[in-house]
């Protein structure tokens, strides 16, 4: 999840409208897209959620390893 729209290479609307966060609350999702990796510039990260109401980028390590990172 990220709040930084400029990081997206491609950003589109999504059917998912909310995501549950650590405190049990829900926050709205504005879209879903593809990011260009800032570490390995040839690597794309798919299915990244665009969420305005967070103040830091969140990465799911398990999901990244499943996709070969």
PyMOL Python script that loads the backbone (N, CA, C, O; Angstrom):
from pymol import cmd

cmd.read_pdbstr("""\
ATOM      1  N   UNK A   1       0.842  -1.174   0.000  1.00  0.00           N
ATOM      2  CA  UNK A   1       0.000   0.000   0.000  1.00  0.00           C
ATOM      3  C   UNK A   1       0.885   1.234   0.000  1.00  0.00           C
ATOM      4  O   UNK A   1       1.939   1.260   0.636  1.00  0.00           O
ATOM      5  N   UNK A   2       0.456   2.225  -0.700  1.00  0.00           N
ATOM      6  CA  UNK A   2       1.183   3.486  -0.698  1.00  0.00           C
ATOM      7  C   UNK A   2       0.214   4.654  -0.855  1.00  0.00           C
ATOM      8  O   UNK A   2      -0.873   4.512  -1.414  1.00  0.00           O
ATOM      9  N   UNK A   3       0.623   5.778  -0.364  1.00  0.00           N
ATOM     10  CA  UNK A   3      -0.144   7.019  -0.527  1.00  0.00           C
ATOM     11  C   UNK A   3       0.476   7.894  -1.610  1.00  0.00           C
ATOM     12  O   UNK A   3      -0.059   8.955  -1.929  1.00  0.00           O
ATOM     13  N   UNK A   4       1.607   7.455  -2.183  1.00  0.00           N
ATOM     14  CA  UNK A   4       2.353   8.264  -3.143  1.00  0.00           C
ATOM     15  C   UNK A   4       1.945   7.923  -4.576  1.00  0.00           C
ATOM     16  O   UNK A   4       2.449   6.969  -5.168  1.00  0.00           O
ATOM     17  N   UNK A   5       1.043   8.704  -5.112  1.00  0.00           N
ATOM     18  CA  UNK A   5       0.508   8.458  -6.455  1.00  0.00           C
ATOM     19  C   UNK A   5       1.608   8.493  -7.518  1.00  0.00           C
ATOM     20  O   UNK A   5       1.521   7.787  -8.522  1.00  0.00           O
ATOM     21  N   UNK A   6       2.631   9.302  -7.304  1.00  0.00           N
ATOM     22  CA  UNK A   6       3.708   9.450  -8.280  1.00  0.00           C
ATOM     23  C   UNK A   6       4.529   8.171  -8.458  1.00  0.00           C
ATOM     24  O   UNK A   6       5.219   8.031  -9.468  1.00  0.00           O
ATOM     25  N   UNK A   7       4.475   7.245  -7.517  1.00  0.00           N
ATOM     26  CA  UNK A   7       5.236   5.998  -7.625  1.00  0.00           C
ATOM     27  C   UNK A   7       4.632   5.018  -8.625  1.00  0.00           C
ATOM     28  O   UNK A   7       5.309   4.088  -9.064  1.00  0.00           O
ATOM     29  N   UNK A   8       3.378   5.215  -8.987  1.00  0.00           N
ATOM     30  CA  UNK A   8       2.685   4.257  -9.851  1.00  0.00           C
ATOM     31  C   UNK A   8       3.094   4.417 -11.307  1.00  0.00           C
ATOM     32  O   UNK A   8       3.145   5.525 -11.841  1.00  0.00           O
ATOM     33  N   UNK A   9       3.379   3.303 -11.924  1.00  0.00           N
ATOM     34  CA  UNK A   9       3.600   3.265 -13.369  1.00  0.00           C
ATOM     35  C   UNK A   9       2.251   3.161 -14.082  1.00  0.00           C
ATOM     36  O   UNK A   9       2.073   3.689 -15.179  1.00  0.00           O
ATOM     37  N   UNK A  10       1.310   2.473 -13.441  1.00  0.00           N
ATOM     38  CA  UNK A  10      -0.050   2.308 -13.955  1.00  0.00           C
ATOM     39  C   UNK A  10      -0.984   2.254 -12.753  1.00  0.00           C
ATOM     40  O   UNK A  10      -0.730   1.512 -11.804  1.00  0.00           O
ATOM     41  N   UNK A  11      -2.061   3.033 -12.784  1.00  0.00           N
ATOM     42  CA  UNK A  11      -3.017   3.079 -11.678  1.00  0.00           C
ATOM     43  C   UNK A  11      -4.422   3.061 -12.237  1.00  0.00           C
ATOM     44  O   UNK A  11      -4.766   3.838 -13.128  1.00  0.00           O
ATOM     45  N   UNK A  12      -5.237   2.152 -11.694  1.00  0.00           N
ATOM     46  CA  UNK A  12      -6.613   1.994 -12.178  1.00  0.00           C
ATOM     47  C   UNK A  12      -7.582   1.864 -11.011  1.00  0.00           C
ATOM     48  O   UNK A  12      -7.182   1.636  -9.869  1.00  0.00           O
ATOM     49  N   UNK A  13      -8.859   2.014 -11.325  1.00  0.00           N
ATOM     50  CA  UNK A  13      -9.907   1.804 -10.317  1.00  0.00           C
ATOM     51  C   UNK A  13      -9.932   0.326  -9.924  1.00  0.00           C
ATOM     52  O   UNK A  13      -9.478  -0.532 -10.681  1.00  0.00           O
ATOM     53  N   UNK A  14     -10.460   0.038  -8.749  1.00  0.00           N
ATOM     54  CA  UNK A  14     -10.553  -1.341  -8.271  1.00  0.00           C
ATOM     55  C   UNK A  14     -11.927  -1.592  -7.669  1.00  0.00           C
ATOM     56  O   UNK A  14     -12.584  -0.665  -7.195  1.00  0.00           O
ATOM     57  N   UNK A  15     -12.358  -2.848  -7.690  1.00  0.00           N
ATOM     58  CA  UNK A  15     -13.627  -3.214  -7.070  1.00  0.00           C
ATOM     59  C   UNK A  15     -13.530  -3.223  -5.548  1.00  0.00           C
ATOM     60  O   UNK A  15     -14.535  -3.056  -4.856  1.00  0.00           O
ATOM     61  N   UNK A  16     -12.323  -3.417  -5.029  1.00  0.00           N
ATOM     62  CA  UNK A  16     -12.103  -3.392  -3.579  1.00  0.00           C
ATOM     63  C   UNK A  16     -12.183  -1.944  -3.132  1.00  0.00           C
ATOM     64  O   UNK A  16     -11.522  -1.079  -3.707  1.00  0.00           O
ATOM     65  N   UNK A  17     -12.984  -1.671  -2.114  1.00  0.00           N
ATOM     66  CA  UNK A  17     -13.157  -0.280  -1.697  1.00  0.00           C
ATOM     67  C   UNK A  17     -12.526   0.042  -0.352  1.00  0.00           C
ATOM     68  O   UNK A  17     -12.269   1.207  -0.047  1.00  0.00           O
ATOM     69  N   UNK A  18     -12.272  -0.995   0.463  1.00  0.00           N
ATOM     70  CA  UNK A  18     -11.679  -0.764   1.784  1.00  0.00           C
ATOM     71  C   UNK A  18     -10.712  -1.887   2.122  1.00  0.00           C
ATOM     72  O   UNK A  18     -10.809  -2.993   1.592  1.00  0.00           O
ATOM     73  N   UNK A  19      -9.776  -1.581   3.015  1.00  0.00           N
ATOM     74  CA  UNK A  19      -8.831  -2.575   3.508  1.00  0.00           C
ATOM     75  C   UNK A  19      -8.768  -2.459   5.031  1.00  0.00           C
ATOM     76  O   UNK A  19      -8.829  -1.363   5.587  1.00  0.00           O
ATOM     77  N   UNK A  20      -8.645  -3.601   5.687  1.00  0.00           N
ATOM     78  CA  UNK A  20      -8.572  -3.621   7.148  1.00  0.00           C
ATOM     79  C   UNK A  20      -7.135  -3.378   7.579  1.00  0.00           C
ATOM     80  O   UNK A  20      -6.207  -3.945   7.003  1.00  0.00           O
ATOM     81  N   UNK A  21      -6.950  -2.547   8.581  1.00  0.00           N
ATOM     82  CA  UNK A  21      -5.610  -2.217   9.068  1.00  0.00           C
ATOM     83  C   UNK A  21      -5.395  -2.792  10.466  1.00  0.00           C
ATOM     84  O   UNK A  21      -6.311  -3.367  11.055  1.00  0.00           O
ATOM     85  N   UNK A  22      -4.193  -2.636  10.988  1.00  0.00           N
ATOM     86  CA  UNK A  22      -3.775  -3.259  12.229  1.00  0.00           C
ATOM     87  C   UNK A  22      -4.617  -2.975  13.452  1.00  0.00           C
ATOM     88  O   UNK A  22      -4.724  -3.836  14.326  1.00  0.00           O
ATOM     89  N   UNK A  23      -5.214  -1.813  13.550  1.00  0.00           N
ATOM     90  CA  UNK A  23      -6.015  -1.486  14.729  1.00  0.00           C
ATOM     91  C   UNK A  23      -7.453  -1.986  14.606  1.00  0.00           C
ATOM     92  O   UNK A  23      -8.291  -1.691  15.458  1.00  0.00           O
ATOM     93  N   UNK A  24      -7.739  -2.749  13.535  1.00  0.00           N
ATOM     94  CA  UNK A  24      -9.081  -3.283  13.340  1.00  0.00           C
ATOM     95  C   UNK A  24      -9.997  -2.386  12.529  1.00  0.00           C
ATOM     96  O   UNK A  24     -11.100  -2.790  12.162  1.00  0.00           O
ATOM     97  N   UNK A  25      -9.551  -1.180  12.249  1.00  0.00           N
ATOM     98  CA  UNK A  25     -10.353  -0.251  11.454  1.00  0.00           C
ATOM     99  C   UNK A  25     -10.207  -0.507   9.963  1.00  0.00           C
ATOM    100  O   UNK A  25      -9.436  -1.368   9.539  1.00  0.00           O
ATOM    101  N   UNK A  26     -10.942   0.237   9.188  1.00  0.00           N
ATOM    102  CA  UNK A  26     -10.897   0.129   7.730  1.00  0.00           C
ATOM    103  C   UNK A  26     -10.565   1.481   7.123  1.00  0.00           C
ATOM    104  O   UNK A  26     -10.987   2.520   7.632  1.00  0.00           O
ATOM    105  N   UNK A  27      -9.803   1.465   6.026  1.00  0.00           N
ATOM    106  CA  UNK A  27      -9.516   2.683   5.293  1.00  0.00           C
ATOM    107  C   UNK A  27      -9.863   2.470   3.823  1.00  0.00           C
ATOM    108  O   UNK A  27      -9.798   1.350   3.314  1.00  0.00           O
ATOM    109  N   UNK A  28     -10.225   3.541   3.157  1.00  0.00           N
ATOM    110  CA  UNK A  28     -10.668   3.473   1.760  1.00  0.00           C
ATOM    111  C   UNK A  28      -9.496   3.323   0.804  1.00  0.00           C
ATOM    112  O   UNK A  28      -8.420   3.881   1.017  1.00  0.00           O
ATOM    113  N   UNK A  29      -9.730   2.556  -0.257  1.00  0.00           N
ATOM    114  CA  UNK A  29      -8.756   2.364  -1.328  1.00  0.00           C
ATOM    115  C   UNK A  29      -9.182   3.218  -2.511  1.00  0.00           C
ATOM    116  O   UNK A  29     -10.348   3.201  -2.907  1.00  0.00           O
ATOM    117  N   UNK A  30      -8.247   3.958  -3.069  1.00  0.00           N
ATOM    118  CA  UNK A  30      -8.530   4.841  -4.193  1.00  0.00           C
ATOM    119  C   UNK A  30      -8.253   4.173  -5.537  1.00  0.00           C
ATOM    120  O   UNK A  30      -8.754   4.628  -6.565  1.00  0.00           O
ATOM    121  N   UNK A  31      -7.460   3.097  -5.544  1.00  0.00           N
ATOM    122  CA  UNK A  31      -7.134   2.406  -6.782  1.00  0.00           C
ATOM    123  C   UNK A  31      -6.123   1.309  -6.551  1.00  0.00           C
ATOM    124  O   UNK A  31      -5.689   1.084  -5.421  1.00  0.00           O
ATOM    125  N   UNK A  32      -5.739   0.616  -7.628  1.00  0.00           N
ATOM    126  CA  UNK A  32      -4.754  -0.462  -7.554  1.00  0.00           C
ATOM    127  C   UNK A  32      -3.913  -0.376  -8.818  1.00  0.00           C
ATOM    128  O   UNK A  32      -4.430  -0.063  -9.891  1.00  0.00           O
ATOM    129  N   UNK A  33      -2.607  -0.657  -8.694  1.00  0.00           N
ATOM    130  CA  UNK A  33      -1.772  -0.524  -9.872  1.00  0.00           C
ATOM    131  C   UNK A  33      -0.430  -1.201  -9.774  1.00  0.00           C
ATOM    132  O   UNK A  33      -0.220  -2.104  -8.964  1.00  0.00           O
ATOM    133  N   UNK A  34       0.476  -0.744 -10.618  1.00  0.00           N
ATOM    134  CA  UNK A  34       1.806  -1.317 -10.768  1.00  0.00           C
ATOM    135  C   UNK A  34       2.842  -0.262 -10.399  1.00  0.00           C
ATOM    136  O   UNK A  34       2.770   0.886 -10.840  1.00  0.00           O
ATOM    137  N   UNK A  35       3.814  -0.680  -9.574  1.00  0.00           N
ATOM    138  CA  UNK A  35       4.924   0.201  -9.220  1.00  0.00           C
ATOM    139  C   UNK A  35       6.201  -0.284  -9.872  1.00  0.00           C
ATOM    140  O   UNK A  35       6.394  -1.486 -10.052  1.00  0.00           O
ATOM    141  N   UNK A  36       7.069   0.638 -10.226  1.00  0.00           N
ATOM    142  CA  UNK A  36       8.420   0.304 -10.663  1.00  0.00           C
ATOM    143  C   UNK A  36       9.259   0.229  -9.399  1.00  0.00           C
ATOM    144  O   UNK A  36       9.277   1.179  -8.617  1.00  0.00           O
ATOM    145  N   UNK A  37       9.953  -0.882  -9.185  1.00  0.00           N
ATOM    146  CA  UNK A  37      10.778  -1.051  -7.995  1.00  0.00           C
ATOM    147  C   UNK A  37      11.823   0.049  -7.910  1.00  0.00           C
ATOM    148  O   UNK A  37      12.452   0.386  -8.913  1.00  0.00           O
ATOM    149  N   UNK A  38      12.012   0.607  -6.732  1.00  0.00           N
ATOM    150  CA  UNK A  38      13.032   1.631  -6.514  1.00  0.00           C
ATOM    151  C   UNK A  38      14.392   1.009  -6.226  1.00  0.00           C
ATOM    152  O   UNK A  38      15.413   1.696  -6.266  1.00  0.00           O
ATOM    153  N   UNK A  39      14.409  -0.308  -5.933  1.00  0.00           N
ATOM    154  CA  UNK A  39      15.656  -1.009  -5.614  1.00  0.00           C
ATOM    155  C   UNK A  39      16.208  -1.690  -6.865  1.00  0.00           C
ATOM    156  O   UNK A  39      17.359  -1.472  -7.243  1.00  0.00           O
ATOM    157  N   UNK A  40      15.383  -2.512  -7.498  1.00  0.00           N
ATOM    158  CA  UNK A  40      15.768  -3.198  -8.733  1.00  0.00           C
ATOM    159  C   UNK A  40      14.922  -2.574  -9.843  1.00  0.00           C
ATOM    160  O   UNK A  40      13.740  -2.892  -9.969  1.00  0.00           O
ATOM    161  N   UNK A  41      15.504  -1.706 -10.634  1.00  0.00           N
ATOM    162  CA  UNK A  41      14.732  -0.890 -11.563  1.00  0.00           C
ATOM    163  C   UNK A  41      14.058  -1.684 -12.682  1.00  0.00           C
ATOM    164  O   UNK A  41      13.166  -1.165 -13.353  1.00  0.00           O
ATOM    165  N   UNK A  42      14.470  -2.922 -12.890  1.00  0.00           N
ATOM    166  CA  UNK A  42      13.827  -3.730 -13.927  1.00  0.00           C
ATOM    167  C   UNK A  42      12.640  -4.526 -13.371  1.00  0.00           C
ATOM    168  O   UNK A  42      11.948  -5.205 -14.129  1.00  0.00           O
ATOM    169  N   UNK A  43      12.405  -4.453 -12.099  1.00  0.00           N
ATOM    170  CA  UNK A  43      11.358  -5.235 -11.437  1.00  0.00           C
ATOM    171  C   UNK A  43      10.086  -4.400 -11.250  1.00  0.00           C
ATOM    172  O   UNK A  43      10.147  -3.252 -10.810  1.00  0.00           O
ATOM    173  N   UNK A  44       8.943  -4.987 -11.588  1.00  0.00           N
ATOM    174  CA  UNK A  44       7.654  -4.332 -11.372  1.00  0.00           C
ATOM    175  C   UNK A  44       6.944  -5.002 -10.202  1.00  0.00           C
ATOM    176  O   UNK A  44       7.054  -6.214 -10.014  1.00  0.00           O
ATOM    177  N   UNK A  45       6.231  -4.227  -9.432  1.00  0.00           N
ATOM    178  CA  UNK A  45       5.442  -4.750  -8.316  1.00  0.00           C
ATOM    179  C   UNK A  45       3.976  -4.530  -8.665  1.00  0.00           C
ATOM    180  O   UNK A  45       3.523  -3.393  -8.797  1.00  0.00           O
ATOM    181  N   UNK A  46       3.234  -5.634  -8.814  1.00  0.00           N
ATOM    182  CA  UNK A  46       1.839  -5.584  -9.226  1.00  0.00           C
ATOM    183  C   UNK A  46       0.908  -5.593  -8.017  1.00  0.00           C
ATOM    184  O   UNK A  46       1.324  -5.927  -6.908  1.00  0.00           O
ATOM    185  N   UNK A  47      -0.334  -5.230  -8.236  1.00  0.00           N
ATOM    186  CA  UNK A  47      -1.406  -5.285  -7.228  1.00  0.00           C
ATOM    187  C   UNK A  47      -1.135  -4.409  -6.007  1.00  0.00           C
ATOM    188  O   UNK A  47      -1.479  -4.782  -4.886  1.00  0.00           O
ATOM    189  N   UNK A  48      -0.526  -3.260  -6.219  1.00  0.00           N
ATOM    190  CA  UNK A  48      -0.248  -2.313  -5.139  1.00  0.00           C
ATOM    191  C   UNK A  48      -1.479  -1.425  -4.951  1.00  0.00           C
ATOM    192  O   UNK A  48      -2.025  -0.893  -5.917  1.00  0.00           O
ATOM    193  N   UNK A  49      -1.901  -1.275  -3.718  1.00  0.00           N
ATOM    194  CA  UNK A  49      -3.083  -0.458  -3.423  1.00  0.00           C
ATOM    195  C   UNK A  49      -2.688   0.996  -3.207  1.00  0.00           C
ATOM    196  O   UNK A  49      -1.682   1.290  -2.562  1.00  0.00           O
ATOM    197  N   UNK A  50      -3.486   1.891  -3.749  1.00  0.00           N
ATOM    198  CA  UNK A  50      -3.305   3.329  -3.557  1.00  0.00           C
ATOM    199  C   UNK A  50      -4.287   3.768  -2.481  1.00  0.00           C
ATOM    200  O   UNK A  50      -5.500   3.743  -2.686  1.00  0.00           O
ATOM    201  N   UNK A  51      -3.745   4.178  -1.315  1.00  0.00           N
ATOM    202  CA  UNK A  51      -4.558   4.529  -0.152  1.00  0.00           C
ATOM    203  C   UNK A  51      -4.104   5.899   0.355  1.00  0.00           C
ATOM    204  O   UNK A  51      -2.979   6.048   0.833  1.00  0.00           O
ATOM    205  N   UNK A  52      -4.967   6.877   0.250  1.00  0.00           N
ATOM    206  CA  UNK A  52      -4.605   8.239   0.653  1.00  0.00           C
ATOM    207  C   UNK A  52      -4.443   8.408   2.161  1.00  0.00           C
ATOM    208  O   UNK A  52      -3.657   9.246   2.604  1.00  0.00           O
ATOM    209  N   UNK A  53      -5.171   7.631   2.953  1.00  0.00           N
ATOM    210  CA  UNK A  53      -5.214   7.879   4.391  1.00  0.00           C
ATOM    211  C   UNK A  53      -4.132   7.168   5.199  1.00  0.00           C
ATOM    212  O   UNK A  53      -4.284   7.003   6.410  1.00  0.00           O
ATOM    213  N   UNK A  54      -3.049   6.746   4.561  1.00  0.00           N
ATOM    214  CA  UNK A  54      -1.923   6.217   5.325  1.00  0.00           C
ATOM    215  C   UNK A  54      -0.774   7.203   5.196  1.00  0.00           C
ATOM    216  O   UNK A  54      -0.721   7.977   4.241  1.00  0.00           O
ATOM    217  N   UNK A  55       0.141   7.179   6.148  1.00  0.00           N
ATOM    218  CA  UNK A  55       1.227   8.157   6.111  1.00  0.00           C
ATOM    219  C   UNK A  55       2.588   7.526   5.846  1.00  0.00           C
ATOM    220  O   UNK A  55       3.621   8.182   5.977  1.00  0.00           O
ATOM    221  N   UNK A  56       2.583   6.227   5.465  1.00  0.00           N
ATOM    222  CA  UNK A  56       3.821   5.563   5.097  1.00  0.00           C
ATOM    223  C   UNK A  56       3.503   4.425   4.137  1.00  0.00           C
ATOM    224  O   UNK A  56       2.363   3.967   4.067  1.00  0.00           O
ATOM    225  N   UNK A  57       4.496   3.977   3.407  1.00  0.00           N
ATOM    226  CA  UNK A  57       4.305   2.866   2.480  1.00  0.00           C
ATOM    227  C   UNK A  57       4.389   1.558   3.255  1.00  0.00           C
ATOM    228  O   UNK A  57       5.251   1.396   4.120  1.00  0.00           O
ATOM    229  N   UNK A  58       3.486   0.619   2.942  1.00  0.00           N
ATOM    230  CA  UNK A  58       3.468  -0.677   3.609  1.00  0.00           C
ATOM    231  C   UNK A  58       3.704  -1.774   2.587  1.00  0.00           C
ATOM    232  O   UNK A  58       3.097  -1.783   1.516  1.00  0.00           O
ATOM    233  N   UNK A  59       4.591  -2.698   2.927  1.00  0.00           N
ATOM    234  CA  UNK A  59       4.971  -3.766   2.024  1.00  0.00           C
ATOM    235  C   UNK A  59       4.704  -5.108   2.679  1.00  0.00           C
ATOM    236  O   UNK A  59       5.077  -5.314   3.834  1.00  0.00           O
ATOM    237  N   UNK A  60       4.064  -6.024   1.964  1.00  0.00           N
ATOM    238  CA  UNK A  60       3.838  -7.377   2.466  1.00  0.00           C
ATOM    239  C   UNK A  60       4.964  -8.286   2.008  1.00  0.00           C
ATOM    240  O   UNK A  60       4.999  -8.697   0.848  1.00  0.00           O
ATOM    241  N   UNK A  61       5.888  -8.605   2.913  1.00  0.00           N
ATOM    242  CA  UNK A  61       7.062  -9.409   2.562  1.00  0.00           C
ATOM    243  C   UNK A  61       6.642 -10.783   2.041  1.00  0.00           C
ATOM    244  O   UNK A  61       7.228 -11.285   1.082  1.00  0.00           O
ATOM    245  N   UNK A  62       5.633 -11.395   2.663  1.00  0.00           N
ATOM    246  CA  UNK A  62       5.148 -12.697   2.209  1.00  0.00           C
ATOM    247  C   UNK A  62       4.660 -12.647   0.777  1.00  0.00           C
ATOM    248  O   UNK A  62       4.964 -13.542  -0.012  1.00  0.00           O
ATOM    249  N   UNK A  63       3.918 -11.627   0.433  1.00  0.00           N
ATOM    250  CA  UNK A  63       3.420 -11.484  -0.932  1.00  0.00           C
ATOM    251  C   UNK A  63       4.557 -11.253  -1.927  1.00  0.00           C
ATOM    252  O   UNK A  63       4.512 -11.762  -3.047  1.00  0.00           O
ATOM    253  N   UNK A  64       5.563 -10.497  -1.530  1.00  0.00           N
ATOM    254  CA  UNK A  64       6.698 -10.265  -2.419  1.00  0.00           C
ATOM    255  C   UNK A  64       7.491 -11.556  -2.670  1.00  0.00           C
ATOM    256  O   UNK A  64       7.910 -11.820  -3.797  1.00  0.00           O
ATOM    257  N   UNK A  65       7.693 -12.352  -1.622  1.00  0.00           N
ATOM    258  CA  UNK A  65       8.425 -13.606  -1.809  1.00  0.00           C
ATOM    259  C   UNK A  65       7.656 -14.589  -2.675  1.00  0.00           C
ATOM    260  O   UNK A  65       8.250 -15.330  -3.457  1.00  0.00           O
ATOM    261  N   UNK A  66       6.330 -14.599  -2.537  1.00  0.00           N
ATOM    262  CA  UNK A  66       5.514 -15.467  -3.388  1.00  0.00           C
ATOM    263  C   UNK A  66       5.670 -15.098  -4.861  1.00  0.00           C
ATOM    264  O   UNK A  66       5.517 -15.954  -5.733  1.00  0.00           O
ATOM    265  N   UNK A  67       5.968 -13.855  -5.140  1.00  0.00           N
ATOM    266  CA  UNK A  67       6.102 -13.378  -6.517  1.00  0.00           C
ATOM    267  C   UNK A  67       7.553 -13.325  -6.986  1.00  0.00           C
ATOM    268  O   UNK A  67       7.847 -12.742  -8.030  1.00  0.00           O
ATOM    269  N   UNK A  68       8.469 -13.936  -6.213  1.00  0.00           N
ATOM    270  CA  UNK A  68       9.843 -14.077  -6.662  1.00  0.00           C
ATOM    271  C   UNK A  68      10.797 -12.955  -6.316  1.00  0.00           C
ATOM    272  O   UNK A  68      11.898 -12.913  -6.865  1.00  0.00           O
ATOM    273  N   UNK A  69      10.428 -12.046  -5.434  1.00  0.00           N
ATOM    274  CA  UNK A  69      11.342 -10.982  -5.025  1.00  0.00           C
ATOM    275  C   UNK A  69      12.322 -11.499  -3.997  1.00  0.00           C
ATOM    276  O   UNK A  69      13.177 -10.749  -3.527  1.00  0.00           O
TER     277      UNK A  69
END
""", "prot")
cmd.dss("prot")
cmd.show_as("cartoon", "prot")
cmd.util.cbc("prot")
cmd.orient("prot")
